[in-house]
Amino acid sequence: MRKQKGQNLIEYALMLALVVGIGGFIYTQGYGDNISAVFNNAGNLLEEVNKTQEEAKKEAEKAAAREADRNYADYLGRLLRTAVSNETIQLGNGSSVSIFVQNQPNPNYGGLYMNGAKTGIDVKVKREEYGGFAKMLDAVGGDYSSARVKQDGVYWYGVQIKRDSTGNSYTLSYMDSNNIDSYNKKDYSGFDINKANAPYNIETWTPDR
């Protein structure tokens, strides 16, 4: 056993001497700077790779958040369009209704991260006067427990259905806003749709007669 250990130590010593000898030879032959440059370049490349991977990860997370928000907007759009189509919600000519998800809880609606409104006249919910956003949400139906803004820098997103001034068509607009002044920052209970970005999707259809 001792003989075996002695052999191992001798082998390690020989290998170390060989490595040191090769290193000394390389250094004396003037290759030291080149090797140092190679290692430096390798380090820089690894740093760039890590940076690129981090940027790619952030872009992927950003894209996933946008997709999640827009998928939920699609869900709201289907609910609202169904309610208008079956006349659970009735719109007078030139009137509109909207449902939005915001990035802060709304104290007016039980802490839901939501908001909404109507514009114009002759807006009815279940053939009665509009009666407020909470009544409209109840009539539209749906699950709003997961309503949140996932994207950084977006304050609210959602959908609006408007009937044109002649009553001949409806337009469903999908929109969002990255303007902090687009809603009431004091208690997050109101918003200004005029400060939204241009709609990122629009659907138009003719009402059934």
C-alpha positions in Angstrom: 0.0 0.0 0.0 2.8 2.4 0.9 4.6 1.5 -2.3 1.5 2.3 -4.3 1.1 5.7 -2.6 4.8 6.5 -3.3 4.3 5.7 -7.0 1.3 8.0 -7.1 3.2 10.9 -5.6 6.0 10.3 -8.0 3.6 10.3 -11.0 1.9 13.5 -9.8 5.3 15.2 -9.3 6.4 14.2 -12.8 3.1 15.5 -14.3 3.5 18.8 -12.4 7.0 19.1 -13.6 5.9 18.5 -17.2 3.2 21.1 -17.0 5.5 23.7 -15.4 8.2 22.9 -18.0 5.7 23.3 -20.9 4.5 26.6 -19.4 8.1 27.8 -19.0 8.9 26.9 -22.5 5.9 28.7 -23.9 6.7 31.8 -21.9 10.4 31.9 -22.9 9.4 31.5 -26.5 7.4 34.7 -26.4 3.9 33.0 -26.6 2.8 34.2 -23.2 1.1 37.4 -24.5 -0.7 35.4 -27.2 -2.0 32.9 -24.8 -3.1 35.6 -22.4 -4.9 37.3 -25.3 -6.7 34.0 -26.2 -7.9 33.7 -22.6 -9.0 37.3 -22.5 -10.9 36.9 -25.8 -12.5 33.7 -24.5 -13.6 35.6 -21.4 -15.1 38.4 -23.4 -16.9 35.9 -25.6 -18.4 34.2 -22.6 -19.5 37.6 -21.2 -21.2 38.5 -24.5 -22.9 35.1 -24.6 -24.2 35.6 -21.0 -25.4 39.1 -21.9 -27.1 37.9 -25.0 -28.8 35.1 -23.1 -30.0 37.5 -20.4 -31.4 39.9 -23.1 -33.1 37.0 -24.9 -34.7 35.9 -21.6 -36.0 39.4 -20.9 -37.4 39.6 -24.4 -39.1 36.2 -24.0 -40.6 37.3 -20.7 -41.9 40.5 -22.2 -43.4 38.7 -25.1 -45.1 36.2 -22.8 -46.6 39.0 -20.7 -47.9 40.7 -23.8 -49.4 37.5 -25.0 -51.1 36.8 -21.7 -52.7 40.2 -21.6 -53.9 40.0 -25.1 -55.3 36.6 -24.6 -57.3 37.9 -21.7 -58.4 40.8 -23.8 -59.6 38.3 -26.3 -61.6 36.7 -23.6 -63.2 40.0 -22.6 -63.9 40.8 -26.2 -65.8 37.5 -26.7 -67.8 38.1 -23.5 -68.7 41.6 -24.5 -69.5 40.8 -28.1 -71.8 38.0 -27.0 -73.6 40.3 -24.6 -74.2 42.8 -27.4 -75.2 40.2 -30.0 -77.8 38.6 -27.7 -78.9 42.1 -26.6 -78.0 41.6 -22.9 -76.4 44.9 -23.6 -78.1 47.3 -26.0 -76.4 50.3 -27.5 -78.0 53.4 -29.0 -76.5 54.8 -32.2 -73.1 56.3 -31.5 -72.9 54.7 -28.0 -70.3 52.4 -26.6 -69.4 50.2 -23.7 -65.9 49.2 -22.5 -64.2 46.8 -20.1 -60.6 47.3 -19.0 -58.1 45.5 -16.9 -55.7 47.8 -14.9 -52.5 47.3 -13.0 -53.9 48.5 -9.6 -57.0 47.5 -7.7 -60.1 49.6 -8.2 -61.7 50.6 -4.8 -65.1 51.2 -6.5 -65.5 47.5 -7.5 -64.5 45.5 -4.6 -60.8 45.7 -5.3 -61.1 44.1 -8.8 -58.2 45.1 -11.1 -60.8 46.3 -13.6 -62.7 49.3 -14.9 -65.2 50.2 -17.5 -67.8 52.7 -18.7 -70.3 53.6 -21.3 -70.6 56.6 -23.6 -73.5 58.0 -25.4 -77.2 57.5 -24.8 -79.7 54.7 -24.8 -77.3 52.1 -23.3 -79.3 49.4 -21.6 -78.3 46.4 -19.6 -80.9 43.6 -19.6 -83.3 46.1 -21.1 -82.9 48.5 -18.1 -80.8 51.7 -17.8 -77.1 51.2 -17.7 -76.8 51.4 -13.9 -73.0 51.3 -13.7 -70.0 49.1 -14.5 -70.6 46.5 -11.8 -74.1 45.9 -13.1 -72.7 45.5 -16.6 -70.0 43.0 -15.5 -72.7 41.0 -13.7 -74.8 40.9 -16.8 -71.9 40.0 -19.1 -70.7 37.2 -16.8 -67.3 35.7 -16.8 -64.4 35.0 -14.4 -62.5 38.2 -13.4 -60.4 36.8 -10.5 -57.3 36.5 -12.6 -57.6 40.0 -14.2 -54.2 41.7 -13.9 -51.9 43.6 -16.2 -48.9 41.4 -16.7 -46.8 43.8 -18.8 -44.4 46.3 -17.3 -45.1 49.9 -18.3 -48.7 49.1 -19.3 -51.3 50.7 -17.1 -54.5 49.2 -18.5 -55.8 47.2 -21.5 -59.1 46.0 -22.6 -61.9 46.2 -25.2 -64.6 48.6 -26.3 -67.7 48.0 -28.5 -69.2 51.0 -30.2 -72.2 51.2 -32.5 -71.8 53.7 -35.3 -74.0 56.8 -35.6 -76.3 55.2 -38.2 -76.7 52.0 -36.2 -75.5 49.9 -39.2 -72.4 48.4 -37.6 -70.6 47.6 -34.4 -66.8 48.0 -33.9 -64.9 46.0 -31.3 -61.5 47.7 -30.5 -58.7 46.2 -28.5 -56.5 48.8 -26.9 -54.0 49.5 -24.1 -52.2 52.5 -22.6 -48.7 53.1 -21.4 -49.5 56.7 -20.4 -49.6 57.1 -16.6 -51.9 60.0 -17.0 -54.5 57.9 -18.7 -56.1 57.0 -15.4 -56.7 58.4 -11.9 -53.5 57.8 -10.0 -55.1 59.0 -6.7 -57.3 55.9 -6.2 -57.2 54.1 -9.6 -60.9 54.5 -10.0 -61.1 56.2 -13.4 -59.4 56.3 -16.7 -59.2 58.5 -19.9 -59.8 56.4 -23.0 -58.6 59.3 -25.2 -55.1 58.7 -23.9 -55.0 55.1 -25.0 -52.6 53.9 -27.7 -54.1 53.2 -31.2 -56.1 50.0 -31.1 -53.9 46.9 -31.8 -56.9 45.0 -33.2 -60.3 46.0 -34.6 -63.3 43.9 -35.6 -66.4 45.2 -37.3 -69.7 43.5 -37.9 -73.3 44.2 -38.9 -76.0 43.8 -36.3 -78.7 41.2 -36.9 -82.0 42.7 -38.0 
